[in-house]
Amino acid sequence: MLKTFRDPAGTLELRADAAYRTVYPPHDAEILAFLDTPLAHRLVEEGSLVSSTVIQAPTPDQPLVLRHPRIPFVSYHWEWSPGMWLAAAKLTLSICADLLAVGYILKDATPSNILFVGTRPILVDVLSVAKVDPTTPIWFASGQFIRTFLLPLLASEKLGWPLQASITRRDGYEPEEIGRHLPFATRWSQPARSAVTLPLLLSGKRKSGPATAPKSPKVDAEAGTYILGKTIAGLRKQMELLTPKQHASTWSDYTETATHYTTAEQAEKQTFVSRVLGAVKPSRVLDIGSNTGTFSEIAAKSGAQVVALDTDQQAVDILFARLSQSPYAAAILPLHIDLSRPTPAVGWHNQENASFIDRAEAHFDFVLMLAVIHHLLLQSQIPLEHIAGLAAEITTSGLIIEWVPPTDEKFREVLRGRDAIYAHLTEEAFLAAFAPHFDIVQQVTLTNARILFHMKKRVILPSAGV
């Protein structure tokens, strides 16, 4: 990935051990002063703000350099569920309100400034903090907040537009892009009335009148601080009106409603996974097709940091909400990602935001692929050899994968009568595809004929030179 370059106040470079931020004058003195405040210490301690260590003090010849710890796994807002989006927005506004009370404010407010540690959002851009001018009662980042936080969630909740579309919209949405699609009643109800309809009406009046330079009114400091506080509180109320409505979906209650598993078979499967992970004790686990998060929690209980992927946004959102109140809130990161169409690299030179595969490659020492391979094979039409190769790219050590035989009711359901096309998908073909990459450590056949394989990645020694 490239060093960040969009903020003239400094750059950020990710390295294997940490993130290194260079801060240029005159912003360095302001940032150092903020980091020394009791508020900054409290935010770091509670996990709301990334910690910062000065490794190079500023001098006339060299800039300030800060060291930040690496977040366990970097995610982007186009991979978040609506609940995660809302949590990130609330944290942004909460920190902004706290900053205002001690003479600071956020100079920019975008989802790109937030990462997640498990289900807990954390502000990672310390350069977004700046001294506030309380005599100017305008939060200049409020427009950016509305465009990048509020309007995408409004479009998702009211119009069904996917949050994943934000991957192509770095600066979010403009009111006119959404306003023409909203039903009349929605336009005049909050938050659309304040964020879309009224701005469009005012914009029309400005266009019909003479052009004038925008003015920043000056007020006394106490009044300015009060107005800024009301602005932030108002945005929080508007965001809360977009609290996602959770409802059952195809995979959101999969574990509880699955008819192809008896209670005994489900218990047998959980026992096998728990026993393997308890013995191996991996540190970083990727759960592909996490559904309700049952096996993600088993992995977290073994002491691992877990990234839980699912293609069902509702399942991810329900899992996020449940985990937020669980002992594993900081251990499991649920993401809305389809492994058959993983997040691509985007940004300048495709190097500002890394692809999911680049972030995942050799990052995890264990991968779970439970009840997912038949979907990749039959729905996404990914060849067995490709699935095996990707699993080997992602894990540095272990894999538990569930083979679903062609006689299985779920296999038949996804097959949709295409028996002749997929007649080659046998257990023998499955084992042959994984054999170049993995050795089988142990396996168990459930009473429903599904087979759980614990595999270990093979160590491929380089061939000796002649």
C-alpha positions, 0 to 999 in steps of 0.5 A: 500500500502507498503512504497516505497522501491526501492530508497535507498535515502528514502521512501514514505508512503501514509496516509489519510491526506498526503504523508510522505517522509523519506529522509536518509543522505547524500541525506537529505542536497541535497534535503533541499538545492534544496527545498530552491531554487527559481526554486523549489518555482516556480515549486511548485507555477505553479503546476509542482512540489509537495509541500514539508513541513519539519515536522522533521528536520534531526539530528544525531538520526532521518532522514529528514521527508517531508510532501506532500499534497495528489493528488486528485486521484492517477493514473498510467501510464498504465491508461493514454491516449497517450496525457497524456503519452506525457504530462508527458514526456514533463514535465519531460524533461522541469523540467530536463532542468530547473534543469540543469540551476541551477546545478541540474538534474533528477537522474531518469526519469520514468512515475512513478514519475508523477501524474496528477491533472486533466489534469495537470502533476506534478512531485511528486518524489522530491528524483529524483532531484540530484546535477549535475556533469557538467564535466560528459556530460552524463544524466544517466537517459536518458536510463531509459527515453527512455525505459519507456517513449519513446519506449512504446509510439513509440510502441503504435503509430507505432505498435498499442501496448497498453500502458496498457501493461506497467502494466507488464513492470516496466522497459519499453522496450529494443530497441531489443524488438521493433526493430524487429517488426518495418517496415524498413522505420520506423526503419530509421525514427526518433525517431526510428532511434536514440532510436532503430536502432542505439543502436542495431547496436552499441550493435552488434559491442560491442558484437563482440569486446573485453569487456571493462568497460564503460567510463565516459568522462570528459569535462569542466563544460561549455561544459558538461552543453551544451551537457547535455542540447542538450541531453534533447532538443533532447529527447524532439524533439523525443517525439514530433514526437510521438504526438498522431494523433487524429481521431474519434472512436466509443465513441469519438464523442458520444454526437454529433452523437448519433441518439437515443437522440434528441436534446431536450432529450439530453438537458433534460438529461443534465438539470436533472444531472445539477440540481441534482449536483447543489443541492447536490454539491458533492466534488468528482465525478466518471463519468463512461463511460464519452465519450466526457466528457459532464457530467464530465464538468457539475460535475466540474461546480458544484465544484467537482473534477472529475475522468472520465473513458472510455474504448475508448482510443481515446475518453479519449485522445480527452477529455484530449486534449480538457480539457487541454485548458479549465477552468476545466483543473485541475478539471477533470482527464480522464482515460482509464479504463474498469470498467468491467476489472479494473486495478489490484494491481501490484508490490511486494506482489501486494502492490506497486500499488493499484488496481483501486477499492481500490483507488476508494472505498469510495473515491467518494461522487457521481457516474454517470453511464449514458448510461453504464449499458446495456454495463456492463450487455450485453457486459461484462455480469456483473449481476445487483446485482454486478453492484449495489454492486460496485456502493455502494462500490465506492460512499459514498452518491449519484448516478445518473444512467440511466436505458436503457429499453430492447426496446431501440435501443441501448439495442437491438443493444448490445443484438444481438438477445440474447433475451431469455438469457436476458429476466430477465433484466427488470426495476423491476429487476433493481430496486430490485438489487439496493434497498438494497443499495440505496433509490430513491430520484427522477427520470425522464423518457425521451421521448425516455423511458430511465429513469434517477434515482437520488439515495442516498446510504442507511445508514445500521445500525449495528445490535444490539448485544444480 
